[in-house]
Amino acid sequence: QVQLVESGGGLVQAGGSLRLSCAASGTIFSLFTVSMGWYRQAPGKQRELVASITSGGITNYADSVKGRFTISTDNAKNTVYLQMNSLKPEDTGVYYCNVAEYNGVYWGQGTQVTVSS
């Protein structure tokens, strides 16, 4: 059973930075993973894709975060990261890690990111 544990969320002022981490257990990224991603859900809104990366290293970003956020992985640690710079109040929300494997899709429990103006 794949388990994902996010960390790194918190309260930050606009213009600041945070780095989210998602550590996976019960899997091996380099063998079983198709893609990894970060989603977020703001209050009253639907969950949306923020960034994703395939096992081959191809990245995709929401237009709203391009140039500010960077997704990366460390296969040796089975961890996916989201570096968030130049944060804006509209980046506020719960951020969820997502891992798609050949046998299923898995979600973390979410970590809160709050950006104050």
N, C-alpha and C positions, 0 to 999 in steps of 0.2 A: 504494500500500500504506500503510495507516494504521499508524503506530507510536506507542506510548504509553510515556512515560518518567516514572516516579514518583520523587518525592524528598520529603524531610522527615521520614522515620522516624528512630527513635533510641531511646535509653534515657531514661526520665523517671520521676520519683518519683510515687507516687499523689497525686492532686490537681493535678498539673501539666497543662500544655497542649502540644500539638503541632499544626502545620499541615502537612498533606500536600498536595502538588501533583502534578498529572498533566498533562504537556504533550503535546499531540497534534501529529503532523506527518502530511502526506499527506491532510489533510481540512480542511474548513471547517465548524466547528460550526454556524454559523447556517444553512448550506445543506443539509447531509447527515445531521445527527445527529438521532436520535429521542430518545435518552436517554443519560445518563451516570450512572455509579454507582461506589460503593466497596464492595468486599467484603473480608472478612477470613477467615483460616483459622488457628485455634489448633491447637497440636500435638494430633494424635489426633482432631481434629474435622473436620466437613465445612465447606466454604467457605459462608459465609453473607452475605446482603446486610446492609450497614450503613446505607447511604443512597443515594438515587438522586434524579435531577432530570431532568425532561423538557425538551425544547427549548422548551416553553412556560413553563417555570419552576415546574412542579408538583413538590413535593418529597415524599419518603417516607423514613421512618426506622424502623429496628428499634426495638422498644419499649425495649430495653436502653440505647439511646443518646439517646433523645428528651430534649430539654432540655439536652443536654451537647455534642452534635455538630451542626455546621452544614455543609451542602454548598452550594457556590456555583460559578459559572462566570464566566470572562472570555472572551467570544467573540472579542474583539479579539486575545487571546493564545492562543486555542484551548487553554485550560487549565481544568481543573476542580480545585477545592480541597475539602479536608475539614478544617475547624477542629474540633479535639478539645479540649474543656475538661473539667476535673474527672475526669481519667483515673483508671481503676481497674485493678488487676492483671488482672482478667478481660477487659480490653480488649487484652491482649497477643496478638500474632499477626502474621502477614504480611498486609499490606493491599494489595489489588489494585485497580487502576483498570479500569473497564469502560466501553466506548463502544459503543452500539448504533446502527448506521447502516442506511440503507435497503438496503444491499447486504451487510451482514455485521455480526458482533459481534467486537470486538477487546479484548484483554487486555494489561495491562502486565506487567512482570516481577515486580512485587511489591516492597514495602519493609517492613522489619521494624520493628515497634513493640513495645517492651518496657516495661511499667510495673511498677516495683518497689514493694513494700509498705513 
